[in-house]
Structure formats: C-alpha cells, structure tokens
Amino acid sequence: MQLVTDIKNFTSSLTSADNVQSLVQKLHKVIDKPGRKNVTSTFTEVDLWQKSQEKFVDMIEAEYSMYRDLTVPFICALQQVGLGHTMI
C-alpha cells in the first residue's frame, strides 16, 4: 500500500528520531546561549520543518481521504511533535 510507503519515507527522513532530537537540541542551545546568528538559523530550520510537515499532512489528507481511520491518528501525532517544537 502506497500510504504505508509514504509514511515510512517521511518518518525515516524529516521526522526521524535523530532529526527531531537534533532540532530539539538546537532549540535548547538557542535558549541557553542566544546569539543572533544561532537564533535566526534555528528558527529558520524549525519553520522549514513545520512547512514540510504541513505540506506532507496536506498531501496525506488529499491523497488518502478514504483512509481517515489510518491517517488521522498519524497526523495528530505529527502535529503534536510540531507543537512541541513551538513550545520550547
């Protein structure tokens, strides 16, 4: 099923544990040691991550609207990760 492949590809790239952890660590560094370059760079990276996540969610909702029982829990979890980034 293509849905499974799309989700696996997405979770092994942008939302892999290593990538999410790296982004969280960068956010913590900005909080601990703010510097104009670090803040701008990190916030740009967070913004790009969120835009990529939103684009993927839009694609999932459009392409797999018949599978909402499968896609909605995944989308909710993905949005929670994004919310966590904004709360740091």
N, C-alpha and C positions, 0 to 999 in steps of 0.2 A: 504494500500500500504506500502510495506516494506521500501521504501525510506523515507516516512514521519516518520516512527518509528525510523529509523536510525538517522535521523536529530534531532528528538526530544530528543532521548537519548544523543546524542552528545552535544546538546545545553543545556541540563539540567545538564550536568556534567562538562566537561572540559571548555566549553565556556559559562557557566552560568554567568550572570551579576556579581554575588558575586565573582566568581573565577577570572574573568578578572579584576574587580576592586581591588581585593586583590593583584594581580600581579602588577598592575599599582602603587598601594601604596608602595609596596616593592621596586619597581624601583625608586620611588621618594625618599624613605628613603636612598637608596644607594647613590643617587646624593647628598642629603643634608648632610648625615653623612657616608661617605665612611669608611669602615673598611674591611680588607682583608677577614674575615670570611663572612661578610654580602654580599660583592660583589660576591665572589665565589658562595655562596649559592643561591643568587638571580639569577645570570647569568645561573647557572645550571638549576634552575627552569624554566627560560624563554626558555632555549634551549630544555628542555624536553617538554614544552608546544608546542613549534614550531614543534618539531619532531612528536608529537602526532597529531597535526593539519595536517601536511603534509601527514602522514600515512592515516588519515581519508579522506583527499582530494583524495589521490591515490585510495583508496577503492571506493569512490563515483564515480570517473571517470571510473573505471573499471567495477563496478557492474551495474551502471545505465547510460551507454553510450547512450542509446536510449532516455534518458530524459534530454538532454543537455539544453533544454529550461528552465528546472526547476533547474538543478544543477549548471549551470554556474553563475547565479546571487548569489546563496548562497556561492559558492566557492570564488567568488570575494569579497564578504563581509567578509568572514572568513580571507582571505589574507590581507584585509585592517586592521583588528584587529591585526594580526601578525606584519604588517608593523608599526603600531602604537607603539607596544612594542619595536621594534628596534630603533624607532626614539626618544624615551625617553632617 
